[in-house]
Structure formats: C-alpha cells, structure tokens
Amino acid sequence: MNETIMHDAERFGAVRVESKNLDVLILRRLPYAKKNFSGQLCQWELEYRWLSQMDPALCCVMGQEYTLYPRADINPKKSLFTQFNLF
C-alpha cells in the first residue's frame, strides 16, 4: 500500500496532515515568523514523523524532525508528499 491518507488536521493543531506508509507529514502555520538556519523568516513548520506501525492501537512515533519554511515555499492546498522530496 503506497497511497497518501489525509487526516483530521485540527486534531494535530495543523493546516494539513498526510501519511504514506509509516511516514507522516504535519504542516502548521506558525503564530509568528521564526528564522531558519539560513536566516530566512519562516511562517510554516513541517513536522515529519516516522511510525513503528500503522495499527492505531499499537502505533508509536519512532522519531520526528521539524523544518521551517518561508511563506512562498509552501502551498497548503497541495499534497505535502508531492511538495517535499523527503524520501
């Protein structure tokens, strides 16, 4: 199974949440801009989580990473897995 699943973004405090296999991408709009390591002002935070398994009763978050993006780099209406080449 290699399809993208949309999740209830409100439950995560996010704008968009998608999963594919054991990978989850969570897009949040920051309440105020933060600078990333390049010094750019960023309004978006992308959280990447990798899971132990898909069974909700036994699922564990094995790890997570956060990345900040400027406003122009994100389209919240587009699929996250097509916007970011993380895998």
Secondary structure, 3 states (H helix, E strand, C coil): CCCEEECCHHHHCCCEEEEECCEEEEEEEEEEEEECCCCCEEEEEEEEEEECCCCCCCCCEEEEEEEEECHHHCCCCCCHHHHCCCC
